[in-house]
Amino acid sequence: MSWTDERVSTLKKLWLDGLSASQIAKQLGGVTRNAVIGKVHRLGLSG
């Protein structure tokens, strides 16, 4: 799985909507909870 622009946009939207990393991973498919957490951190969205 690669982080395409579309997947990153979806991740940002779902994160800002308040979904958990596990919920986002399920919606995106092909990605783990930890991958979501790592990407959120690298994008500066955490906290």
C-alpha positions as CSV (number, residue, x, y, z in Angstrom):
1,M,0.0,0.0,0.0
2,S,1.3,3.4,-0.9
3,W,0.1,6.7,0.4
4,T,-1.4,8.3,-2.7
5,D,-2.6,11.9,-2.5
6,E,-6.2,10.6,-2.4
7,R,-5.5,8.3,0.5
8,V,-3.7,11.1,2.4
9,S,-6.7,13.4,1.8
10,T,-9.0,10.7,3.1
11,L,-6.8,10.2,6.1
12,K,-6.8,13.9,6.9
13,K,-10.5,14.2,6.6
14,L,-11.3,11.2,8.7
15,W,-8.7,12.2,11.4
16,L,-10.2,15.7,11.6
17,D,-13.7,14.2,11.8
18,G,-12.5,12.5,15.0
19,L,-12.2,8.9,13.8
20,S,-9.7,6.6,15.6
21,A,-6.6,5.3,13.9
22,S,-8.2,1.8,13.9
23,Q,-11.4,3.1,12.3
24,I,-9.4,5.0,9.6
25,A,-7.3,1.8,8.9
26,K,-10.5,-0.2,8.4
27,Q,-11.9,2.5,6.0
28,L,-8.7,2.8,4.0
29,G,-8.0,-0.9,3.8
30,G,-4.6,-2.4,3.3
31,V,-3.1,-0.4,6.1
32,T,-2.6,-1.0,9.8
33,R,-3.5,1.1,12.8
34,N,0.2,1.8,13.4
35,A,0.7,2.9,9.8
36,V,-2.1,5.4,10.2
37,I,-0.7,6.7,13.5
38,G,2.8,7.1,11.9
39,K,1.4,9.0,8.9
40,V,-0.7,11.3,11.1
41,H,2.4,12.1,13.1
42,R,4.5,12.7,10.0
43,L,1.8,15.0,8.6
44,G,1.8,17.0,11.9
45,L,-1.8,16.2,12.6
46,S,-1.3,14.5,16.0
47,G,-2.3,16.1,19.2
